Amino acid sequence: MEWTSALGRYAGQLHRATGMGHHVVSPLGAWLLLALVAKAAPPGQDLAEALGMVPDEAAAVAGDLLEQPHSMVAAASAVWYSPDADVSGLAGWWAGLPPATSFGPLPGRPELDRWVQEHSLGLIGAMPDISPRALLTLASVLATKVSWREPFEAVPAADLGRDTPWASQLGQVLRTPQKGHRMFIARSEHAAEVIVHVASGAPAGEPDYDDQAAGGDGLQVVSVAAAPGVDPARVLAAAYEIAPACVSGRRLKNQVSLYKLPLGETPLWTIRETEVDGATERYSAVLPCWSANSTHDLSVTGPGFPAAAEILAGLLGVDGLPHQAQQTAVARYRQYGFEAAALTSTVSYRSAGRGPMLAREAELRFAHPYAVVAVASQTSGTGSATEPGPWHGVPVFSAWVSEPDDLFAR
């Protein structure tokens, strides 16, 4: 089983735990933190259920991601302890942490904030308040800033469909350019027929970026919408099923040909026929800008975090150590690019804390709440010798979009 399947299951649990309103999270950021704790678990108290895989294997995956960084995804992790804490019980665990993970006494507030700002590419300004009673603090940060290889066009919001609520709320939305974006209709076991849009990013300010010359790194932001009324959890599950496969650029096995769908209009698409030379299927898509700024308390409901707190308490030789865990995440999806960051932290305290023929054309409309998953691609080599890197097909951020922004919103 590919470990990204385990990440997809974890993502479903995390999205449900944080609520299904408009929000953004990084399941990968939370999963990475648990994977770092995994090797410290004593027999019978492991994190296999939360991680979805053998803890040693999860720890190895986390090490690969942190030690072989992706050029478009900043990733960092740290373990800090109180200067007056007895950390002798941490020695074996510390020795097994990835070398890229910072380890040492808890810095002061200015140093903590600088660490967060640097590794979040400036998208998150500060570390959450940490009580002087903190014994052990773990943190992970993931961040990205990309420019679309081909920017969207600006069009009137009425293009979403005049009878849709978002069309009346917004002034302008985004339409795909004539090239450079990928769109299709797929059939998912989670959410039946869904529409999919994939936009590819280059490092911010570098639209001519050559991913092959730069080690094969890329980032695709995948938007997935199902019929109105489908459970958001099922749409997100479909997005996590589809997004990792989009990095290959090949046709997905569950794609649906436009020739197998009836002509006309549905809440998700309009399919029409035009006469051209040669059979073809053409797509365009209309979708809104959006942004999200979310803070989630993972102390009690965050999958795996209560168990991780018990493991860390055992390392410190304390029973029932109170803890607080949370994730702060931000994201912005705009005409010219995408940016997102997530800071996940868990703190253990001394006391409580949280031939002419008819071609078919489809216009896909993201006019009601939908899921978004940003997935990394990473390859090395050329031609048939291309090999995937540890980040290839890894979902980094995901969101449920139910509160769109106008095109020129700040």
Solvent accessible surface area in square Angstrom, and as a share of the most:
residue,aa,sasa,rsa
1,M,151,0.68
2,E,132,0.59
3,W,39,0.14
4,T,18,0.11
5,S,53,0.34
6,A,1,0.01
7,L,0,0.00
8,G,18,0.18
9,R,126,0.46
10,Y,1,0.00
11,A,1,0.01
12,G,18,0.17
13,Q,64,0.28
14,L,1,0.00
15,H,1,0.01
16,R,136,0.50
17,A,37,0.29
18,T,32,0.19
19,G,31,0.30
20,M,53,0.24
21,G,48,0.46
22,H,39,0.17
23,H,8,0.04
24,V,1,0.01
25,V,0,0.00
26,S,0,0.00
27,P,0,0.00
28,L,1,0.00
29,G,2,0.02
30,A,0,0.00
31,W,0,0.00
32,L,4,0.02
33,L,2,0.01
34,L,1,0.00
35,A,0,0.00
36,L,6,0.03
37,V,1,0.01
38,A,3,0.02
39,K,112,0.47
40,A,17,0.13
41,A,22,0.17
42,P,61,0.38
43,P,139,0.87
44,G,87,0.84
45,Q,59,0.26
46,D,73,0.38
47,L,3,0.02
48,A,33,0.25
49,E,164,0.74
50,A,15,0.12
51,L,0,0.00
52,G,25,0.24
53,M,27,0.12
54,V,85,0.49
55,P,18,0.11
56,D,87,0.45
57,E,93,0.42
58,A,0,0.00
59,A,14,0.11
60,A,61,0.48
61,V,25,0.14
62,A,0,0.00
63,G,13,0.12
64,D,66,0.34
65,L,1,0.00
66,L,15,0.07
67,E,75,0.33
68,Q,91,0.40
69,P,93,0.58
70,H,7,0.03
71,S,73,0.47
72,M,10,0.05
73,V,2,0.01
74,A,28,0.22
75,A,30,0.23
76,A,12,0.09
77,S,4,0.02
78,A,0,0.00
79,V,0,0.00
80,W,13,0.05
81,Y,38,0.14
82,S,9,0.06
83,P,103,0.65
84,D,110,0.57
85,A,18,0.14
86,D,108,0.56
87,V,38,0.22
88,S,86,0.56
89,G,41,0.39
90,L,1,0.01
91,A,57,0.44
92,G,63,0.61
93,W,15,0.05
94,W,128,0.45
95,A,88,0.68
96,G,43,0.41
97,L,17,0.08
98,P,15,0.10
99,P,120,0.76
100,A,54,0.42
101,T,11,0.06
102,S,49,0.32
103,F,48,0.20
104,G,11,0.11
105,P,79,0.49
106,L,43,0.21
107,P,42,0.27
108,G,38,0.37
109,R,89,0.32
110,P,78,0.49
111,E,81,0.36
112,L,6,0.03
113,D,25,0.13
114,R,141,0.51
115,W,34,0.12
116,V,0,0.00
117,Q,75,0.33
118,E,122,0.55
119,H,48,0.21
120,S,0,0.00
121,L,71,0.35
122,G,54,0.52
123,L,27,0.14
124,I,10,0.05
125,G,46,0.44
126,A,50,0.39
127,M,5,0.02
128,P,32,0.20
129,D,128,0.66
130,I,29,0.15
131,S,38,0.24
132,P,134,0.84
133,R,136,0.50
134,A,2,0.02
135,L,19,0.10
136,L,0,0.00
137,T,1,0.01
138,L,0,0.00
139,A,0,0.00
140,S,2,0.01
141,V,0,0.00
142,L,2,0.01
143,A,0,0.00
144,T,0,0.00
145,K,72,0.31
146,V,6,0.03
147,S,23,0.15
148,W,3,0.01
149,R,72,0.26
150,E,52,0.23
151,P,52,0.32
152,F,5,0.02
153,E,81,0.36
154,A,40,0.31
155,V,19,0.11
156,P,81,0.51
157,A,3,0.02
158,A,32,0.25
159,D,44,0.23
160,L,0,0.00
161,G,18,0.17
162,R,201,0.73
163,D,144,0.75
164,T,33,0.19
165,P,88,0.55
166,W,13,0.05
167,A,14,0.11
168,S,98,0.63
169,Q,117,0.52
170,L,22,0.11
171,G,43,0.41
172,Q,60,0.27
173,V,0,0.00
174,L,0,0.00
175,R,49,0.18
176,T,7,0.04
177,P,22,0.14
178,Q,187,0.83
179,K,142,0.60
180,G,46,0.45
181,H,23,0.10
182,R,55,0.20
183,M,23,0.10
184,F,2,0.01
185,I,0,0.00
186,A,0,0.00
187,R,127,0.46
188,S,6,0.04
189,E,141,0.63
190,H,54,0.24
191,A,6,0.05
192,A,67,0.52
193,E,50,0.22
194,V,0,0.00
195,I,0,0.00
196,V,0,0.00
197,H,0,0.00
198,V,7,0.04
199,A,0,0.00
200,S,29,0.18
201,G,1,0.01
202,A,0,0.00
203,P,24,0.15
204,A,55,0.43
205,G,66,0.63
206,E,89,0.40
207,P,76,0.48
208,D,137,0.71
209,Y,27,0.10
210,D,79,0.41
211,D,45,0.23
212,Q,104,0.46
213,A,87,0.67
214,A,45,0.35
215,G,40,0.39
216,G,6,0.06
217,D,9,0.04
218,G,3,0.03
219,L,0,0.00
220,Q,25,0.11
221,V,0,0.00
222,V,0,0.00
223,S,0,0.00
224,V,0,0.00
225,A,0,0.00
226,A,2,0.02
227,A,48,0.37
228,P,73,0.46
229,G,85,0.82
230,V,42,0.24
231,D,72,0.37
232,P,36,0.23
233,A,20,0.15
234,R,118,0.43
235,V,4,0.02
236,L,4,0.02
237,A,33,0.26
238,A,0,0.00
239,A,0,0.00
240,Y,19,0.07
241,E,71,0.32
242,I,1,0.00
243,A,0,0.00
244,P,29,0.18
245,A,44,0.34
246,C,5,0.03
247,V,25,0.15
248,S,47,0.30
249,G,56,0.54
250,R,174,0.63
251,R,146,0.53
252,L,15,0.07
253,K,210,0.89
254,N,36,0.18
255,Q,31,0.14
256,V,8,0.05
257,S,21,0.14
258,L,0,0.00
259,Y,87,0.33
260,K,168,0.71
261,L,11,0.06
262,P,100,0.63
263,L,87,0.43
264,G,33,0.31
265,E,126,0.57
266,T,46,0.27
267,P,86,0.54
268,L,8,0.04
269,W,12,0.04
270,T,19,0.11
271,I,2,0.01
272,R,117,0.43
273,E,57,0.26
274,T,49,0.28
275,E,133,0.60
276,V,26,0.15
277,D,127,0.66
278,G,24,0.23
279,A,68,0.53
280,T,43,0.25
281,E,54,0.24
282,R,112,0.41
283,Y,51,0.19
284,S,30,0.19
285,A,0,0.00
286,V,0,0.00
287,L,0,0.00
288,P,0,0.00
289,C,0,0.00
290,W,2,0.01
291,S,32,0.20
292,A,10,0.08
293,N,121,0.62
294,S,12,0.08
295,T,87,0.51
296,H,16,0.07
297,D,50,0.26
298,L,1,0.01
299,S,8,0.05
300,V,124,0.71
301,T,82,0.48
302,G,1,0.01
303,P,20,0.12
304,G,13,0.12
305,F,1,0.00
306,P,49,0.31
307,A,38,0.30
308,A,2,0.02
309,A,4,0.03
310,E,105,0.47
311,I,3,0.02
312,L,2,0.01
313,A,4,0.03
314,G,54,0.52
315,L,32,0.16
316,L,23,0.12
317,G,69,0.66
318,V,58,0.33
319,D,141,0.73
320,G,75,0.72
321,L,14,0.07
322,P,44,0.28
323,H,33,0.15
324,Q,42,0.19
325,A,1,0.00
326,Q,31,0.14
327,Q,1,0.00
328,T,25,0.15
329,A,0,0.00
330,V,10,0.06
331,A,2,0.01
332,R,87,0.32
333,Y,0,0.00
334,R,45,0.16
335,Q,28,0.12
336,Y,141,0.54
337,G,13,0.12
338,F,6,0.03
339,E,38,0.17
340,A,0,0.00
341,A,0,0.00
342,A,2,0.01
343,L,2,0.01
344,T,1,0.00
345,S,6,0.04
346,T,4,0.02
347,V,9,0.05
348,S,1,0.01
349,Y,8,0.03
350,R,99,0.36
351,S,43,0.28
352,A,91,0.70
353,G,39,0.38
354,R,142,0.52
355,G,63,0.61
356,P,109,0.68
357,M,79,0.35
358,L,84,0.42
359,A,0,0.00
360,R,33,0.12
361,E,40,0.18
362,A,3,0.02
363,E,30,0.13
364,L,0,0.00
365,R,16,0.06
366,F,0,0.00
367,A,2,0.01
368,H,27,0.12
369,P,52,0.32
370,Y,0,0.00
371,A,0,0.00
372,V,3,0.01
373,V,0,0.00
374,A,2,0.01
375,V,0,0.00
376,A,0,0.00
377,S,12,0.08
378,Q,18,0.08
379,T,22,0.13
380,S,65,0.42
381,G,44,0.42
382,T,104,0.61
383,G,67,0.65
384,S,128,0.82
385,A,68,0.53
386,T,52,0.30
387,E,107,0.48
388,P,89,0.56
389,G,22,0.21
390,P,38,0.24
391,W,0,0.00
392,H,54,0.24
393,G,7,0.06
394,V,1,0.00
395,P,1,0.01
396,V,1,0.00
397,F,3,0.01
398,S,2,0.01
399,A,1,0.01
400,W,13,0.05
401,V,0,0.00
402,S,33,0.21
403,E,108,0.48
404,P,17,0.11
405,D,26,0.14
406,D,53,0.27
407,L,8,0.04
408,F,151,0.63
409,A,39,0.30
410,R,267,0.97
